[in-house]
């Protein structure tokens, strides 16, 4: 069950990557509104790049659904006495249903501006939840020296604050893009707009970058303390580097005009950061022995 939960996380991650590519390449409307098929066909014209990207994502969703259902059912059946496992398993099913409905409506409504923000939000929350569910199934604990107990609490307080900012920033960044505020700021034309004010678009972008600074500072703080108590050192650096790279790619998008490649990398890094952040939280909540031992 534990290995299957890790497999589920992998499938969820790949599903989000495909979804990110759909958004980054503006392929959401390539298959029309004949969901779940593509332009009314089971096998559409796959020589069209946008159709290939969109339809690959649509075909991957049933796999994600089946895998998530099996993972949740297995966790509930074998670990139902564990409250954390039960809560995350039930939540994974709820998030899957909500995300599927949002994705379906997004297609049927013709991807209205701003609506994809909900799709991104619940997709990322599903990934985070599945990571935490996987960690909640762990039975082996990592014991902590008594002298490091206070350090651990301080480090995770800093991390949790920054990670909450990060989750909010992902949602905020998705709204900035899908409301077409990014198009307004960079003077790129779009068929539909939710935000047309250049002043508002610039203000939203400024808030986005202020949040990035807060997240980076908290990530550096976490690296310092993770190194001191020698737990999650690799993940702390990976978390910091993905955030740093994402910020750099964000600058590239602004300078180059939101090119497809840079936008795709930006979204992939965001998804990777979410998964790493979930792993850090899961390791702290479910693998670290909370009762300290003497050195």
C-alpha positions as CSV (number, residue, x, y, z in Angstrom):
1,X,0.0,0.0,0.0
2,X,2.9,2.3,0.8
3,X,4.5,1.7,-2.6
4,X,1.2,2.2,-4.4
5,X,0.7,5.5,-2.6
6,X,4.1,6.7,-3.9
7,X,3.0,5.6,-7.4
8,X,-0.2,7.6,-6.9
9,X,1.9,10.7,-6.2
10,X,3.9,10.1,-9.4
11,X,0.7,9.8,-11.5
12,X,-0.8,12.9,-9.9
13,X,2.4,14.8,-10.6
14,X,2.5,13.8,-14.3
15,X,-1.2,14.6,-14.6
16,X,-0.5,18.1,-13.3
17,X,2.5,18.5,-15.6
18,X,0.3,17.7,-18.6
19,X,-2.4,20.1,-17.4
20,X,0.3,22.8,-17.0
21,X,1.4,22.2,-20.6
22,X,-2.2,22.6,-21.7
23,X,-2.4,26.0,-20.0
24,X,1.1,27.1,-21.0
25,X,0.6,26.3,-24.7
26,X,-3.0,27.7,-24.8
27,X,-4.3,24.3,-25.9
28,X,-7.4,24.2,-23.6
29,X,-9.8,24.9,-26.5
30,X,-8.0,22.6,-29.0
31,X,-10.5,19.8,-28.6
32,X,-13.6,22.0,-28.4
33,X,-16.3,21.3,-25.9
34,X,-17.0,17.7,-26.7
35,X,-15.6,16.4,-23.5
36,X,-14.3,13.7,-22.8
37,X,-13.6,13.2,-26.5
38,X,-11.7,15.6,-28.8
39,X,-13.8,17.5,-31.4
40,X,-16.3,14.7,-31.2
41,X,-13.7,12.0,-32.2
42,X,-12.2,9.2,-30.2
43,X,-9.0,9.5,-32.3
44,X,-8.6,13.2,-33.4
45,X,-5.9,14.7,-35.7
46,X,-2.8,14.2,-33.5
47,X,-0.6,16.0,-36.0
48,X,-1.9,19.2,-34.5
49,X,0.4,20.1,-31.5
50,X,-2.4,21.7,-29.5
51,X,-4.7,18.8,-30.0
52,X,-2.0,16.3,-29.0
53,X,-1.3,18.2,-25.8
54,X,-4.9,18.6,-24.8
55,X,-6.0,15.1,-25.7
56,X,-3.0,13.5,-23.9
57,X,-4.2,15.3,-20.8
58,X,-7.8,14.2,-21.2
59,X,-6.7,10.5,-21.7
60,X,-4.5,10.7,-18.6
61,X,-7.3,11.8,-16.3
62,X,-9.0,8.4,-16.2
63,X,-5.8,6.8,-15.1
64,X,-5.4,9.4,-12.3
65,X,-9.0,8.8,-11.3
66,X,-8.6,5.0,-11.1
67,X,-5.3,5.2,-9.3
68,X,-6.6,7.7,-6.7
69,X,-9.7,5.6,-6.0
70,X,-7.6,2.4,-5.5
71,X,-5.1,4.3,-3.3
72,X,-7.8,5.9,-1.1
73,X,-9.9,2.7,-0.8
74,X,-6.7,0.7,0.1
75,X,-5.7,3.2,2.7
76,X,-9.1,3.3,4.3
77,X,-9.4,-0.5,4.3
78,X,-6.0,-1.3,5.7
79,X,-5.4,1.8,7.9
80,X,-8.9,2.9,8.9
81,X,-7.9,3.0,12.6
82,X,-5.3,5.7,11.8
83,X,-7.2,9.1,11.8
84,X,-4.6,10.9,9.7
85,X,-4.7,8.3,7.0
86,X,-8.5,8.2,7.0
87,X,-8.8,12.0,6.8
88,X,-6.3,12.3,3.9
89,X,-7.8,9.3,2.0
90,X,-11.3,10.7,2.2
91,X,-10.0,14.2,1.3
92,X,-8.2,12.8,-1.8
93,X,-11.6,11.4,-3.1
94,X,-13.3,14.7,-2.4
95,X,-10.6,16.8,-4.1
96,X,-10.6,14.4,-7.1
97,X,-14.4,14.8,-7.5
98,X,-14.2,18.6,-7.2
99,X,-11.2,18.9,-9.5
100,X,-12.9,16.6,-12.1
101,X,-16.1,18.7,-12.1
102,X,-14.1,21.9,-12.4
103,X,-12.1,20.6,-15.3
104,X,-15.2,19.3,-17.1
105,X,-17.0,22.7,-16.6
106,X,-13.9,24.5,-17.8
107,X,-14.0,22.6,-21.1
108,X,-17.8,22.8,-21.5
109,X,-17.8,26.6,-20.8
110,X,-15.0,27.2,-23.3
111,X,-12.3,28.1,-20.6
112,X,-13.7,31.4,-19.5
113,X,-11.1,33.9,-18.2
114,X,-10.2,33.3,-14.5
115,X,-12.0,30.0,-14.3
116,X,-8.9,27.9,-14.8
117,X,-7.6,29.3,-11.5
118,X,-10.0,26.9,-9.7
119,X,-8.6,24.0,-11.8
120,X,-5.0,24.9,-10.9
121,X,-5.9,25.3,-7.2
122,X,-7.7,22.0,-6.7
123,X,-5.1,20.1,-8.8
124,X,-2.3,21.4,-6.6
125,X,-4.2,20.7,-3.4
126,X,-4.8,17.1,-4.7
127,X,-1.1,16.6,-5.2
128,X,-0.2,18.0,-1.8
129,X,-2.9,15.8,-0.1
130,X,-1.6,12.7,-1.9
131,X,1.9,13.4,-0.8
132,X,0.8,13.8,2.8
133,X,-1.3,10.7,2.6
134,X,1.7,8.7,1.4
135,X,3.8,10.0,4.4
136,X,1.0,9.2,6.8
137,X,1.3,5.5,5.9
138,X,4.9,5.4,7.1
139,X,5.5,3.4,10.3
140,X,9.3,3.8,10.6
141,X,10.2,6.9,12.7
142,X,13.3,9.1,12.8
143,X,14.4,9.8,16.4
144,X,15.5,13.2,17.3
145,X,18.2,14.2,19.9
146,X,16.9,16.1,22.8
147,X,19.2,19.1,22.2
148,X,17.7,19.6,18.7
149,X,14.0,19.6,19.7
150,X,13.8,23.4,20.0
151,X,15.6,23.9,16.8
152,X,13.2,21.7,14.9
153,X,10.2,23.6,16.2
154,X,11.7,26.9,15.1
155,X,12.7,25.7,11.7
156,X,9.3,24.2,10.9
157,X,7.5,27.3,12.1
158,X,9.5,29.3,9.6
159,X,9.0,26.7,6.9
160,X,5.2,26.4,7.5
161,X,4.8,30.2,7.3
162,X,6.7,30.4,4.0
163,X,4.9,27.3,2.6
164,X,1.5,28.8,3.4
165,X,2.6,31.9,1.5
166,X,3.8,29.7,-1.3
167,X,0.4,27.9,-1.6
168,X,-1.3,31.2,-1.6
169,X,1.1,32.5,-4.2
170,X,0.4,29.6,-6.6
171,X,-3.3,30.4,-6.4
172,X,-2.6,34.1,-6.8
173,X,-0.2,33.6,-9.7
174,X,-2.8,31.4,-11.5
175,X,-5.4,34.1,-11.1
176,X,-2.9,36.7,-12.4
177,X,-2.4,34.6,-15.5
178,X,-5.9,33.3,-16.2
179,X,-7.7,36.6,-15.4
180,X,-5.5,37.9,-18.3
181,X,-3.9,40.5,-16.0
182,X,-0.6,39.2,-17.2
183,X,-1.6,40.0,-20.8
184,X,-2.6,43.5,-19.8
185,X,0.7,44.1,-18.0
186,X,2.8,42.8,-20.8
187,X,0.5,44.3,-23.5
188,X,-0.3,41.0,-25.1
189,X,-3.6,40.6,-26.8
190,X,-6.3,38.2,-25.6
191,X,-9.8,37.3,-26.8
192,X,-11.4,37.6,-23.3
193,X,-10.4,39.6,-20.2
194,X,-11.4,39.4,-16.6
195,X,-9.1,42.2,-15.6
196,X,-8.5,45.1,-18.0
197,X,-7.0,47.7,-15.7
198,X,-3.3,48.2,-16.2
199,X,-3.0,49.7,-12.7
200,X,-4.6,46.7,-11.1
201,X,-2.5,44.3,-13.1
202,X,0.7,46.0,-12.0
203,X,-0.5,46.0,-8.4
204,X,-1.2,42.3,-8.6
205,X,2.2,41.6,-10.1
206,X,3.9,43.6,-7.3
207,X,2.1,41.6,-4.6
208,X,3.2,38.4,-6.4
209,X,6.9,39.4,-6.2
210,X,6.7,40.6,-2.6
211,X,5.3,37.2,-1.7
212,X,8.2,35.6,-3.6
213,X,10.7,37.5,-1.4
214,X,9.0,36.3,1.8
215,X,9.0,32.7,0.6
216,X,12.7,32.9,-0.4
217,X,13.7,34.3,3.0
218,X,11.7,31.6,4.9
219,X,13.3,28.9,2.6
220,X,16.8,30.2,3.5
221,X,15.9,30.2,7.2
222,X,14.7,26.6,6.9
223,X,18.0,25.5,5.2
224,X,20.0,27.0,8.1
225,X,18.0,25.1,10.7
226,X,17.6,21.9,8.7
227,X,21.4,21.8,8.5
228,X,21.7,22.3,12.2
229,X,19.6,19.3,13.2
230,X,20.6,17.4,10.0
231,X,17.1,16.4,8.9
232,X,15.5,17.3,5.5
233,X,18.8,18.9,4.4
234,X,18.5,17.7,0.8
235,X,14.8,18.6,0.6
236,X,15.4,22.1,2.2
237,X,17.9,22.9,-0.6
238,X,15.7,21.4,-3.3
239,X,12.8,23.5,-2.0
240,X,14.9,26.7,-2.1
241,X,16.4,26.0,-5.5
242,X,13.0,25.3,-7.2
243,X,11.7,28.6,-5.7
244,X,14.8,30.5,-6.8
245,X,14.6,29.0,-10.3
246,X,10.9,29.7,-10.5
247,X,11.6,33.4,-9.7
248,X,14.3,33.5,-12.4
249,X,11.9,32.0,-15.0
250,X,9.2,34.4,-14.0
251,X,11.6,37.3,-14.9
252,X,12.3,35.6,-18.2
253,X,8.6,35.5,-18.9
254,X,8.2,39.2,-18.2
255,X,11.2,40.1,-20.3
256,X,10.4,37.8,-23.3
257,X,6.7,38.2,-23.3
258,X,5.4,35.0,-21.7
259,X,6.9,32.6,-24.2
260,X,5.6,29.0,-24.2
261,X,8.8,27.3,-23.1
262,X,9.4,29.7,-20.1
263,X,5.8,29.5,-19.1
264,X,5.8,25.7,-19.2
265,X,9.0,25.5,-17.1
266,X,7.5,28.0,-14.6
267,X,4.5,25.8,-14.0
268,X,6.5,22.6,-13.8
269,X,8.7,24.2,-11.2
270,X,5.7,25.3,-9.2
271,X,4.3,21.8,-9.2
272,X,7.6,20.4,-8.2
273,X,7.9,22.9,-5.3
274,X,4.5,21.9,-4.1
275,X,5.5,18.3,-4.0
276,X,8.7,18.9,-2.2
277,X,7.0,21.2,0.3
278,X,4.5,18.4,1.0
279,X,7.3,15.9,1.5
280,X,8.9,18.2,4.1
281,X,5.6,18.6,6.0
282,X,4.9,14.9,5.7
283,X,8.3,14.0,7.0
284,X,7.9,16.3,10.0
285,X,4.4,15.2,10.9
286,X,4.6,11.5,10.3
287,X,8.3,10.3,10.2
288,X,9.9,12.4,12.9
289,X,9.7,10.9,16.4
290,X,8.0,13.7,18.4
291,X,9.2,12.4,21.8
292,X,12.8,13.4,22.2
293,X,15.5,11.0,23.4
294,X,18.7,11.9,25.2
295,X,21.8,12.3,23.2
